[in-house]
């Protein structure tokens, strides 16, 4: 009876996503019985979700199928001469989507290396049978950093490459419902839930007491620049990164912050990942509001990146947007000024 009911729901969704079968069976849980337009989102013709039948049965509620080709991404060079941001979106397994954003500094060497190698190390730990995705990401981050150090010492042999580093924010989406996040540095992942921005990552900077204490305990120093921003040994504005090999003895580690959560498709509209070129000039809610006004994830990613330029971003600005079940359900009607000359004027001299 469960299979029959969900199959009918799936067929109707594929024909016309606006109309959802509300036929229920006594054996179905209340969450599956309430498969309705209100619970899911707008279900208009902007994104056509299919239902994952087996996962819906396993979790006791209808789960839309999220695929890589639904994601949108954008990267703009800003006022820099080169773009050191890197983006990766890939299906690692039929049930696992990999999304990653890297913001390089001191050249693109570290960001290039991570964009090529991170997914390989994640896949390695998955093949070994590790089921804890947070542990998978922690191991992958550490091993990628060690591999980069070996690569630089054995093949690059360039003194300047010791100063190359990158942020790393990686998200794994399993069964279209289990989200695992890991990050080092200040590239962010934000979840739009009921129209509100929920920050899923930590900005690793000397302003955090625990981070500052580790740097000082390791023999490093925190020196503020002319804008009052603390820099590790007067050079780096973050306390965790991949690369930056000259600062590894001083407490700049590659161990990521990790967390896991379940997506609530009736409330969660999308996940957005950004580099600090975006988050420096836009707050979290502004980023989510900008994405929520768009008709597709691709449009949202491009609009957020372009909006950062309107706010006088002088760094590379990159974004990834992937939709969830409530895409289009929450209309962002906040009165947000998306192009402010005064704000541009204030931001233009930040460096």
C-alpha angles and dihedrals in degrees: 000000000000093000092046094051095046091045090056090049091050094050093051092048092054093051098044120356092199093069117059124187110246093186107135138192128211088239093058121094116246091252092058092042089056093062094142140140091255094053096047105042133252094322089196123151096275094091123014108209123191123207121250100225103194094041090049089055093045094051096035096237137074113275122193118223111252115197136185093248090062091064122095127206139182137180126186126187096222114189094330123106093229136027112236096174119106130194130196129185118174144149106239093180133358088264099037131071121192121207122177138170125190127189110198127203132184088034131325097275097103095041091049091049093049094047089055101038109031096077090048093057091045090052090048093058091044090053089052088063100254107157099179101091093194089057089046091055094044091052092045094051093050094046094047089053091050091047090051090052091052092046093052095046096045105033113014100041091178117140092214091057088071087072095052115107143148144205116238129203115176129180127191117197113197123191088350089281113060111077122191121185133191129177146170121188126010107307106121142218117203129187120209105217118172087341094303126115116242115190112220099181138057125237103229105215139138088258088078110087096219092049093048092049092053092051093049093044089054092054098261128129134221113222121182118224125219090281093053094252113143116236127194106244086348092292117075128050094202132065098208128045145133110257121004086125093178089064099044092092088055098059103273097137135186096217105121132221107243137191139165133209141162119249114239100211093192090059107022115084103177149330118240125193120194142176119232091263084078102033094048092064101028127049121227096262092049090053092051093044091052092051093044093060093061129092098222138022090245091054090045094052092049094044093052092049093046091046090056088058090052087055089057098259107177095186132075109283120205134171142180121198123187121179129230133194097287094055106142094009096098113059112202105223097162113133098247121170102222096185118039121172091192092052091048090051092051094047098043095081099044092117 
